[in-house]
């Protein structure tokens, strides 16, 4: 599903990733382990097509995405990638349903199809009763469920989660892990960037890949 070959990401005075080669199979749950600044988030951003590598090649589902122009990179993300950000990146002044709707706007779908897609993910994440609630009134755990629902509304093949439990207590972190298990059962390929030890021995996790100073350990 995902193949990185000798990928590096360099900036003027630093190297975020250094000669990374990594293969991730369809349906795998892979945890990227490392301290802050180790290169985990950069790796996720490269797979998402948000950043472009300085060197190397990235192929996702048979398509080379390393040098995609911005317009095509956005299209690639819409069709293939769901992202759960550490700070959720929700619009707090609009409702739960309106936040989940946002990735669907460029697709110009019929309202009936949009309503079906939103209803499906609301039910999947057990937040149907919150669909009309303004996001700023939600708890941290509820906001994360909205973020996961939004990431899944386009039914992407790949879910990328960047430090998803950084702002959650242990109970809510365990709830997120249950959601990961359900997504895996649905056949999603999931990559989680974290230094939360809760993830390192889970049955749902196929591999833990350690990153240190931009290199795979």
Protein Blocks (a to p, Z undefined) as FASTA:
>chain_A
ZZcehiacddfkbcfbghiacdddehiacdddddehilmmmmmmmmnomaccfbdcddee
hiafklgcfklmmmmmmmmpccddfklopafkbcfklmmmmmmmmnopafklmmmmmmmm
mmmnopmmmmmpcfklpcfklmmmmmmmmmmmnopabdcdehkllmccfklmmmmmmmmm
mmmmnopacddddfbfklmmgfklmbdcddeehiaZZ
